[in-house]
């Protein structure tokens, strides 16, 4: 069987995304995306549950397990390294997509809950359904994050992560 090289460039992209989130001038939280009601549903707005606000820029970004006792700047690097190491050990590039020459980036957005669990994963960009499925499956296997914080309280935080599949 032909040996193909599989590279993950998550750390670079994760750091870029962290930097973009932190450097943006918008410090207001964003609400969780709402489903578009079908025509048969009422046009009333859904009732907001407590703690349903999703922050794109919490005071403290979510951190990878083991990155809790470091500075904010070091936490970004530690989180990127933790995610990269986890993906190197757990993400498998499917033979079926390799043999077809399918590669590229899969961008996934998800929410890290106030308890650190991954919720509401959504594929933003993907070159292939099989790579999308594999990305979501791998994301489900992630350990719980250390949640983001606002006013020293854990909050729900949005997070975007690229997965690179390269031949």
C-alpha positions in Angstrom: 0.0 0.0 0.0 1.3 3.4 -1.0 2.4 5.4 2.0 0.9 8.9 1.9 2.1 11.8 4.1 -0.6 13.3 6.3 0.1 16.7 7.8 -1.9 18.7 10.2 -1.4 22.5 10.4 -3.9 23.1 13.1 -1.6 25.0 15.5 -0.9 27.8 13.0 -4.6 28.2 12.1 -5.7 27.9 15.7 -3.4 30.7 16.7 -4.5 32.8 13.8 -8.2 32.3 14.7 -7.4 33.0 18.4 -5.6 36.2 17.4 -8.5 37.3 15.1 -11.0 36.7 17.9 -9.0 38.6 20.4 -8.0 41.5 18.2 -11.5 42.2 16.9 -13.0 45.4 18.2 -16.5 43.8 18.7 -16.6 42.8 22.4 -20.3 42.1 22.5 -21.4 38.5 22.9 -23.2 36.8 20.0 -26.3 34.8 20.6 -26.4 31.1 19.6 -27.7 30.7 16.0 -31.4 30.1 15.9 -33.1 27.7 13.6 -35.3 29.2 10.9 -38.9 28.4 11.8 -40.9 26.5 9.3 -44.0 28.1 7.8 -46.2 26.1 10.1 -44.5 27.4 13.2 -45.4 30.5 15.1 -43.5 33.7 14.2 -42.9 34.5 17.9 -39.3 34.7 19.0 -38.1 31.7 21.1 -37.7 32.3 24.8 -34.1 32.7 25.8 -33.0 30.3 28.4 -30.6 31.4 31.1 -26.9 31.1 30.1 -27.8 30.7 26.4 -25.5 33.6 25.4 -22.6 32.5 23.3 -19.5 34.7 23.6 -17.1 35.1 20.7 -14.6 37.0 22.8 -14.9 36.0 26.5 -12.5 37.6 28.9 -10.6 34.3 29.0 -10.7 32.0 25.9 -11.5 28.3 26.4 -8.4 26.2 27.1 -7.3 22.7 26.3 -7.1 20.4 29.4 -3.8 20.9 31.1 -3.5 24.6 30.1 -5.3 26.1 33.1 -2.3 27.4 35.1 -0.6 29.4 32.4 -0.9 33.0 31.3 -3.4 34.0 28.6 -0.7 34.3 26.0 0.8 30.9 26.9 -2.7 29.4 27.0 -3.2 30.1 23.3 0.0 28.3 22.4 -0.7 25.5 24.9 -4.2 25.0 23.5 -3.0 25.0 19.9 -0.3 22.4 20.8 -2.8 20.3 22.7 -5.3 20.2 19.8 -2.5 19.5 17.3 -1.1 16.6 19.4 -4.6 15.2 19.9 -5.4 15.3 16.2 -2.0 13.8 15.2 -2.9 10.8 17.5 -6.6 10.5 16.7 -7.4 11.8 13.3 -7.2 9.2 10.5 -7.2 10.2 6.9 -9.6 7.8 5.1 -8.0 5.6 2.5 -11.1 6.1 0.3 -10.5 9.9 0.1 -6.8 9.5 -0.2 -7.1 7.2 -3.2 -9.4 9.7 -4.9 -6.9 12.5 -4.3 -9.4 14.4 -2.1 -7.7 16.8 0.3 -8.2 20.3 1.8 -9.4 22.2 4.8 -12.6 21.5 6.8 -13.6 24.4 9.0 -15.9 23.6 11.9 -17.6 26.0 14.3 -18.8 24.8 17.6 -19.7 26.0 21.1 -17.8 25.1 24.2 -20.3 25.0 27.0 -19.9 26.5 30.4 -19.0 22.9 31.6 -16.4 22.6 28.8 -18.4 20.2 26.5 -18.5 20.6 22.8 -21.9 21.5 21.5 -23.6 22.6 18.3 -20.9 21.5 15.8 -21.4 23.0 12.3 -19.3 22.4 9.3 -18.6 25.8 7.6 -16.4 24.7 4.7 -15.5 21.2 3.5 -14.2 19.7 0.2 -16.0 16.4 0.9 -18.8 14.9 2.9 -16.6 12.0 4.2 -14.0 14.5 5.5 -16.8 16.5 7.1 -18.1 13.3 8.8 -14.7 12.4 10.0 -14.1 15.9 11.4 -17.3 15.8 13.4 -16.6 12.3 14.6 -13.1 13.4 15.8 -14.5 16.5 17.4 -17.0 14.4 19.4 -14.1 12.5 20.9 -12.3 15.6 22.2 -11.8 15.8 25.9 -13.7 18.5 27.7 -12.2 22.0 27.4 -11.6 24.4 30.3 -14.5 26.8 29.5 -14.1 30.4 28.6 -14.8 33.0 31.3 -16.5 36.4 31.6 -16.2 38.1 35.0 -14.5 35.0 36.3 -17.7 32.9 35.6 -17.7 30.0 33.0 -19.6 30.9 29.9 -20.5 29.4 26.5 -17.9 30.3 23.9 -17.8 30.0 20.1 -14.8 28.4 18.6 -13.7 27.8 15.0 -11.2 25.1 14.2 -9.7 24.1 10.8 -8.8 20.5 10.1 -6.3 20.1 7.2 -6.3 16.9 5.2 -3.3 16.9 2.9 -1.8 14.2 0.6 
